[in-house]
Each structure stands twice: as structure tokens, then as C-alpha cells.
Amino acid sequence: MENPFRPELIETSDGSHTLKLQGFDEQYHSVNGALQESQHVFINSGLHAFEVLPNPLFILEIGLGTGLNALLAGREALLRKSRILYEALEPYPVEPSLLQLLNYPRLFKEPWIEDLFGCIHLAGDENYTNYKDWFFIRCFQTPLQDKVFDESKYHLVFFDAFGPDTQPEMWSAQMFEKIYSSMKPGGVLVTYCVKGDVRRALKAAGFEVNKIPGPKGKREMSRAVKPV
Ligand SMILES: C[S@@+](CC[C@H](N)C(=O)[O-])C[C@H]1O[C@@H](n2cnc3c(N)ncnc32)[C@H](O)[C@@H]1O
């Protein structure tokens, strides 16, 4: 599917790249630092919320985009030697010519990061593509609205859609109900957004929702838990 958002490369405050949507006041990550935002919202506040990491850990990401969140999750799997099964939705994959320009692999000292990044963008929907024995990824080009999920599968959800002003349809109670059913009891959903309407939609879907400290440049973010 052609990408209607026509992304272009920009550099953010921490030196990491992101993509800006031409014609919208919206980026794939925060202009205050793409890397620091992804690390804070999805890894430090999501993956690290588990006292003991389930092995394997099932992660669902809404919006694979550049693959930065997947790269950070894969890096955790490799460093901890703990298996992660990662499933992502991405109806509008980023063009390979643009992916090649992203500086993410150069931001880490691990020599295998570049191969891990390459593996993420090879992922298809039929089988898992894996990097070593620790990171397994599948990517579906199905939009969230059309996706039928297995029940009670995911421990952790990275909800990383464009903001509610750009894509209000992604943030409805109906969408969160689908995701809620796909999660295991005790499962955690993290998102950068703290808008009142979004938190109310999450609660209406059944989640317990908390505001927690946000990444640099943003006071708060949301963490939602499916009650046990
Ligand atoms: C904020 S960006 C995600 C950034 C991404 N997580 C990353 O690390 O680069 C939002 C993503 O949601 C994707 N998207 C747009 N519409 C979608 C839909 N209906 N279902 C799932 N994903 C969608 C966009 O193509 C985009 O990649």
C-alpha cells in the first residue's frame, strides 16, 4: 500500500533520526529525541515493568514504522539472552531507500545491531524471521481496524500509532477492546499519549490506566494493565 503520510528524514535533539509526515505536524517519534523517547516509553516503562521477564515474551506493536522500538526490544532479548516473539502491524512500510538512511545502527556499540535492524525489516507475515535464538519477528500489513487477533496472547503492547489528532480512529475504545482481548491477564500496554479521551477509551475497554513520568520534553505518558 502506498504510504499516504509521505515521510521524510529529520534529525531529533539526541542526534537520532526520525521521519516527519509531510503536510502534518507529526513525526514517527518525538523531536526531543527519537531514541530517548523509544527507550523511555517502550523499554524502560514497558518491558522493564516486568519483574521477571516471561520467556518467551510476546510483544505486539501497533505501527512498526522505522523499526526503532523493535530494534530496542531485540537488543534487550540479545543482551539478556531471553527470547522475545515480536508481532507488529504496519500497513504502510517505510521505503527501503529511506530505511537505509536511518542512523539507528550507528548509535549502539554492539557490532550485531546492524544485522538485527536488517532482520527486522525482512520480516513478513507468514513465519517468524529470527535473529539468533533470541529475537523472532513477524510483521502484518493489516491495519489495526481489520486485524483479527488470537485471544490472550501478548504480554506487552507497544501502542505507537500517530497521535489522536492525526489518526483519531486508532485511539477508540473499540480498537482498545480488540487489543485487550489479545492480551494475557496482567499484560501491559504502553503509549506516549496521556490525553483524557484516550485514557477514558482505555478504561472503557477494561484496562487499569496510570499516568507515569514521560520521556524528555513530555511530562507524562500512559501505562495500562489488563487486570488479572
Ligand atoms: C508513530 S509511527 C510509529 C513509529 C514506529 N513505532 C517506529 O519506531 O518508527 C505510527 C505508525 O503507525 C502506522 N499506521 C498507520 N495506520 C495504521 C493502522 N491503521 N494500523 C496499524 N498501523 C498503522 C504508520 O504507518 C506508522 O508507521
The ligand as a MOL file (V3000), in Angstrom:
LIG
                    3D

  0  0  0     0  0            999 V3000
M  V30 BEGIN CTAB
M  V30 COUNTS 27 29 0 0 0
M  V30 BEGIN ATOM
M  V30 1 C 4.1860 6.9790 15.2660 0
M  V30 2 S 4.5330 5.9650 13.8690 0 CHG=1
M  V30 3 C 5.2810 4.5540 14.5710 0
M  V30 4 C 6.7110 4.6530 14.8320 0
M  V30 5 C 7.3420 3.3230 14.9680 0
M  V30 6 N 6.9130 2.5770 16.1230 0
M  V30 7 C 8.8360 3.4750 14.9250 0
M  V30 8 O 9.5370 3.0520 15.8700 0
M  V30 9 O 9.2980 4.0180 13.9340 0 CHG=-1
M  V30 10 C 2.9050 5.2800 13.5510 0
M  V30 11 C 2.9280 4.0650 12.6550 0
M  V30 12 O 1.6050 3.5320 12.5500 0
M  V30 13 C 1.4190 3.0780 11.2380 0
M  V30 14 N -0.0420 3.0040 10.9500 0
M  V30 15 C -0.7910 3.9190 10.2900 0
M  V30 16 N -2.0580 3.4980 10.2030 0
M  V30 17 C -2.1110 2.2910 10.8360 0
M  V30 18 C -3.1560 1.3570 11.0570 0
M  V30 19 N -4.4010 1.5880 10.6230 0
M  V30 20 N -2.8670 0.2090 11.7240 0
M  V30 21 C -1.6010 -0.0200 12.1820 0
M  V30 22 N -0.5660 0.8360 11.9940 0
M  V30 23 C -0.8180 1.9780 11.3300 0
M  V30 24 C 2.1230 4.1270 10.4010 0
M  V30 25 O 2.4070 3.7040 9.0990 0
M  V30 26 C 3.3720 4.3710 11.2280 0
M  V30 27 O 4.4150 3.5240 10.8770 0
M  V30 END ATOM
M  V30 BEGIN BOND
M  V30 1 1 1 2
M  V30 2 1 2 3
M  V30 3 1 2 10
M  V30 4 1 3 4
M  V30 5 1 4 5
M  V30 6 1 5 6
M  V30 7 1 5 7
M  V30 8 2 7 8
M  V30 9 1 7 9
M  V30 10 1 10 11
M  V30 11 1 11 12
M  V30 12 1 11 26
M  V30 13 1 12 13
M  V30 14 1 13 14
M  V30 15 1 13 24
M  V30 16 1 14 15
M  V30 17 1 14 23
M  V30 18 2 15 16
M  V30 19 1 16 17
M  V30 20 1 17 18
M  V30 21 2 17 23
M  V30 22 1 18 19
M  V30 23 2 18 20
M  V30 24 1 20 21
M  V30 25 2 21 22
M  V30 26 1 22 23
M  V30 27 1 24 25
M  V30 28 1 24 26
M  V30 29 1 26 27
M  V30 END BOND
M  V30 END CTAB
M  END
